[in-house]
Amino acid sequence: MLSIDPEFASLLRPLSEDERRDLERSCREHGTIRDPIVTWQGKIVDGHNRYEIANEYGLSYTTIELDLDTIDEVREWIIRNQFGRRNNEPNERRRLTSLMDAIVNSDKVEPVKPDVPKGRAERVRQALDLDVSRRTVARDLQAADAIKELPIEARRKIESGQVEASNNAMVRYSQLPEEKKIQVADLIAHSREGATAIDSVNTAIDLVEEHGNDDPERDAKIDKAAANVLSMIGKIARAIDERQNHYKDGSLGYHAKCHSALNELNKQWQDWVKYWDV
């Protein structure tokens, strides 16, 4: 009986629904798990999804035990294996680079300097055994460090792919004054879907750079407008409740119309705030 180590599992990128469905279909069609499940001391280090599918459908599988001495060696193996098997998207490449950085540079506190031959970026590049320049690894690390600075809501938008974040954009973000970093992070975190959505970190930075937020008179206007819109939303919500209490037949139709108006008003407000349109 194999066991699952939560830490090892956390180093792996979760499969998307489509990827999981395709893997499950392939395993069931072949009637067995073709690729061996890789283990270390009886713990799965690669093949968590295959193991789950095997148990669910009673499929046979084989295992390969890694001959490694320390848990850090296992962590490094998992990260290198992930790096080598997929055409990684920028977010995933940065994630893996950052994970390796945490291992090989765990006892070192230093900034990322691409031109330092034996510095942080070079140690990561060698550990990953990458055929890329030290500067490329350094940019990944600089961007990963900047993403870690973001509040959780904004970070999730980037990690999920809802908001595009190139390395250059994240380095640009890291060089902003603290006040503007807060504004950019807020725009990203509250980005809405649709034609006017914040689709990239660069877009958010451009908006903050263009409009700023250091005018007291302008801030007062924003606060007043916010209060007015929220008051209108409250009135619509109360109207919905009153109508529902007085009408039995057809109340759902009116309810739906009120909700539609409420949603539209809320959307207009969010778009207005996002673009600092005063």
C-alpha positions, 0 to 999 in steps of 0.5 A, a space after each residue: 500500500 502506497 502513501 501520499 505525502 502532502 508536501 510532495 503532492 504540493 510540489 506538483 501542478 494539479 491537473 486540469 479537469 480536461 487533463 484528468 479526464 483524458 488520463 482517466 480515459 486512457 488508463 481505462 482503455 488500456 486496462 492498466 496503468 502503463 507508466 510506473 508510479 515513482 516512490 521514495 520510502 513507499 511515498 508517491 513522488 510522481 503518479 498521484 493521479 494514476 494511483 487514484 485512478 488505479 484504485 478507483 477502477 481496480 487497475 494494475 500498476 507498477 512502481 519504481 523506487 528512487 534511490 535517494 538519501 535525503 528529502 531535499 534530493 527527493 524535492 529536487 527530483 520532483 521539481 526537475 521531473 516537472 520541468 522536463 516533462 511539460 511545455 510549461 507556461 510562464 506561471 508554472 515555470 516561475 513556480 518551479 524555479 521558485 521552488 528550487 530556489 527555496 531548496 538550494 538557497 534556503 540558507 542564503 538571503 540575497 537579491 537576484 543578480 544575473 551577473 553574479 557567476 556564483 549567485 542565487 540565479 546560477 545555483 538554481 540554474 545548475 540545480 535545474 540542469 537548464 539549458 538557459 542563460 543565468 539571466 533568464 533564470 534570474 528574471 523568473 526569480 525576480 518575477 516570482 519574488 514580486 508575485 509573492 509580495 502581492 496580496 492573496 486575491 491578486 496573486 490568485 488572479 495571476 496564478 490562475 491565468 486570469 491576469 497575464 503577468 510577464 516577467 518584465 511586468 512583474 519586475 516593473 511592478 517591483 520597482 513601483 513606490 509602495 503606494 502604487 503597488 497597493 493600487 495595482 494590486 487592488 486593480 488586479 484583485 478586483 478585476 471583473 470579467 468582460 470587455 473592460 477587465 484588467 487582463 494584464 499586470 502591465 494594464 493595471 500599472 499603466 492605469 495607475 501611472 496614468 491616473 495616479 491617486 494623490 489628489 485629495 479633492 479627487 479622493 473626496 469625489 470618489 468617496 461621494 460617488 461611492 456612497 451615492 451608488 451604494 445608496 442606490 443599490 440599497 434602494 433597489 434591494 429594498 424595492 425587491 423585498 417590498 415587491 416580493 412581500 406584496 405580490 404572489 403572482 408574477 413576483 418572480 418576473 419583477 424580482 428578476 428585473 430588479 436583480 438585472 438592474 442591480 447587477 448592471 448598476 453594480 457592474 457600472 460602478 465596478 468599471 467606473 472605479 477600476 478606471 478611476 473615471 472621475 
